[in-house]
Amino acid sequence: MKIEKITLIENMGTAGIIITAVLSPCCFPLFGIILTSLGLGSIELFGSLTIYVFLALLILSFIGSIFSFLYHKKILPTIITAIGGFLILFNYYFEKESYDTMYWGIFGLLIASLMNYYETKIFRISKTNQIIYDSILKCPNCGFSKKEKMPTDSCQFFYECENCKSILKPKNGDCCVYCSYGTVKCPSIQENKNCC
């Protein structure tokens, strides 16, 4: 599953929970006070189905958080999502006279969603910046190609073609044979460092 879909699942779940809570102030009184102070009064988004939609979105948010964990391997956002979900369920089933626990749960889901978004973004950047150590060298004389592992501690100035026995040298301006004849530039160039 692509990370865009993973992030979308989790964000849809968390955003849906917040939207449902805000637009159903008869079920979540704190948001009723906020909407009333804004002159919007009391609106119930899904009528008697509100809590079921809310719980379905909670499950969606948790599933998205698990997929995010499998992608970037950071457990803290998933733990916060689980705690937030537990607080919401505990409030709904055992503590119906007060909504404080549910609000903390919603806040936890929002924080976890933001953390997952950040971790996913960082992981994606680091993944795209990975150094590639294999390059396919193609001899300009005979066209023979061979996959080679590039050295990481030095540049390779000469390379003997296995097929025609030609000795390849870097072109003017290139630091090594991989930069001149390879499918991938050498590790030093990939890291934007000075040549060996």
Wavefront OBJ file of the C-alpha trace (Angstrom):
o trace
v 0.000 0.000 0.000
v 1.431 3.362 -0.983
v 2.216 5.846 1.775
v -0.140 8.445 0.275
v -3.047 6.020 0.830
v -1.820 5.188 4.344
v -1.614 8.848 5.318
v -5.001 9.511 3.706
v -6.679 6.710 5.707
v -5.343 7.988 9.020
v -6.012 11.649 8.248
v -9.559 10.859 7.075
v -10.219 9.008 10.323
v -8.816 11.723 12.578
v -10.317 14.623 10.601
v -13.657 12.797 10.504
v -13.629 12.349 14.287
v -12.923 16.047 14.844
v -15.524 17.197 12.289
v -18.147 14.831 13.726
v -17.437 16.036 17.254
v -17.459 19.731 16.332
v -20.637 19.530 14.263
v -22.518 17.384 16.783
v -22.416 19.622 19.870
v -25.482 17.951 21.381
v -23.255 14.879 21.821
v -20.074 16.809 22.629
v -21.080 19.808 24.782
v -17.740 21.630 24.686
v -18.108 22.100 20.932
v -21.721 23.199 21.479
v -20.451 26.052 23.640
v -17.871 27.013 21.004
v -20.417 26.940 18.148
v -22.993 28.862 20.188
v -20.417 31.559 20.969
v -19.826 31.816 17.220
v -23.562 32.180 16.636
v -23.979 28.806 14.950
v -26.177 27.190 17.583
v -26.529 23.451 17.943
v -26.247 21.275 14.850
v -26.283 17.500 14.888
v -24.356 16.145 11.929
v -25.532 12.511 11.761
v -28.564 12.534 14.059
v -28.925 9.375 16.123
v -26.112 7.702 14.151
v -23.494 10.205 15.331
v -21.779 7.961 17.863
v -21.630 5.022 15.415
v -20.042 7.192 12.733
v -17.687 8.540 15.394
v -16.635 5.019 16.457
v -16.186 3.910 12.820
v -13.898 6.893 12.226
v -11.996 5.991 15.400
v -11.357 2.505 13.994
v -10.294 4.010 10.654
v -7.866 6.328 12.442
v -6.350 3.424 14.385
v -5.939 1.292 11.247
v -4.231 4.204 9.499
v -1.907 4.641 12.474
v -0.910 0.963 12.340
v -0.126 1.228 8.622
v 1.910 4.375 9.289
v 3.875 2.481 11.948
v 4.581 -0.345 9.486
v 5.908 2.277 7.064
v 8.146 4.438 9.273
v 8.591 2.128 12.324
v 7.943 4.851 14.936
v 5.784 3.364 17.695
v 4.969 6.477 19.763
v 2.205 7.860 17.460
v 0.537 4.432 17.419
v 0.665 4.232 21.227
v -0.865 7.718 21.498
v -3.595 6.701 19.011
v -4.335 3.576 21.063
v -4.500 5.583 24.308
v -6.690 8.234 22.663
v -9.004 5.559 21.300
v -9.167 3.861 24.696
v -10.061 7.167 26.399
v -12.843 7.778 23.869
v -14.271 4.269 24.253
v -13.946 4.393 28.046
v -15.808 7.697 28.105
v -18.542 6.433 25.816
v -19.177 3.142 27.637
v -18.298 3.891 31.291
v -18.184 7.632 31.985
v -21.228 9.112 30.294
v -21.794 12.000 32.701
v -18.627 13.853 31.635
v -16.948 14.335 28.259
v -13.503 15.373 29.567
v -11.939 11.962 28.894
v -13.337 11.938 25.349
v -11.903 15.391 24.632
v -8.472 14.226 25.798
v -8.830 11.196 23.536
v -9.694 13.397 20.541
v -6.745 15.661 21.335
v -4.460 12.579 21.534
v -5.648 11.368 18.112
v -4.939 14.788 16.628
v -1.411 14.844 18.106
v -0.740 11.262 16.912
v -1.956 12.129 13.417
v 0.372 15.143 13.256
v 3.280 13.037 14.552
v 2.626 10.335 11.944
v 2.462 12.968 9.215
v 5.829 14.379 10.333
v 7.492 10.944 10.680
v 6.187 9.858 7.272
v 7.485 13.031 5.655
v 10.933 12.646 7.271
v 11.086 8.948 6.334
v 10.131 9.721 2.738
v 12.890 12.361 2.498
v 15.519 10.029 3.980
v 14.394 7.204 1.682
v 14.765 9.355 -1.421
v 18.232 10.451 -0.235
v 19.596 6.925 0.125
v 22.980 6.305 -1.431
v 23.061 3.755 -4.250
v 26.189 1.621 -4.277
v 25.599 -0.445 -7.423
v 26.118 0.906 -10.930
v 26.047 -0.730 -14.351
v 29.150 0.175 -16.303
v 28.832 0.193 -20.103
v 31.963 0.023 -22.189
v 31.920 2.777 -24.855
v 34.071 0.616 -27.169
v 32.148 -2.669 -27.341
v 28.892 -1.886 -25.526
v 29.390 -4.629 -22.931
v 27.618 -3.874 -19.620
v 28.291 -5.217 -16.153
v 26.890 -4.418 -12.723
v 29.600 -3.397 -10.261
v 29.683 -2.330 -6.623
v 31.218 1.139 -6.307
v 33.921 1.783 -3.711
v 32.894 4.062 -0.846
v 36.338 5.143 0.334
v 37.952 6.066 -2.986
v 37.214 6.874 -6.619
v 37.974 4.333 -9.309
v 40.024 5.958 -12.076
v 40.555 2.894 -14.245
v 38.350 -0.021 -15.192
v 39.149 -2.931 -17.491
v 36.264 -4.059 -19.691
v 35.697 -7.755 -19.165
v 34.729 -8.261 -22.805
v 37.175 -6.264 -24.967
v 39.869 -5.666 -22.311
v 39.844 -1.885 -22.943
v 41.001 0.263 -20.053
v 38.351 2.884 -19.324
v 39.358 6.261 -17.894
v 37.068 9.044 -16.597
v 35.949 11.679 -19.106
v 37.126 15.256 -18.599
v 35.332 16.776 -15.614
v 34.349 13.409 -14.104
v 36.014 12.028 -10.994
v 35.775 8.325 -11.818
v 34.712 5.744 -14.379
v 31.293 5.339 -12.693
v 30.483 9.007 -13.226
v 31.504 8.706 -16.899
v 30.161 5.300 -17.923
v 27.898 4.095 -15.104
v 24.131 4.251 -14.695
v 24.630 5.826 -11.244
v 27.131 8.467 -10.138
v 29.664 7.478 -7.470
v 28.729 7.752 -3.742
v 30.784 10.952 -3.277
v 28.845 12.763 -6.008
v 25.508 11.401 -4.704
v 26.314 12.886 -1.279
v 27.386 16.200 -2.881
v 30.862 15.785 -1.427
v 34.186 16.578 -3.003
v 35.554 13.881 -5.243
v 37.932 11.337 -3.753
l 1 2 3 4 5 6 7 8 9 10 11 12 13 14 15 16 17 18 19 20 21 22 23 24 25 26 27 28 29 30 31 32 33 34 35 36 37 38 39 40 41 42 43 44 45 46 47 48 49 50 51 52 53 54 55 56 57 58 59 60 61 62 63 64 65 66 67 68 69 70 71 72 73 74 75 76 77 78 79 80 81 82 83 84 85 86 87 88 89 90 91 92 93 94 95 96 97 98 99 100 101 102 103 104 105 106 107 108 109 110 111 112 113 114 115 116 117 118 119 120 121 122 123 124 125 126 127 128 129 130 131 132 133 134 135 136 137 138 139 140 141 142 143 144 145 146 147 148 149 150 151 152 153 154 155 156 157 158 159 160 161 162 163 164 165 166 167 168 169 170 171 172 173 174 175 176 177 178 179 180 181 182 183 184 185 186 187 188 189 190 191 192 193 194 195 196
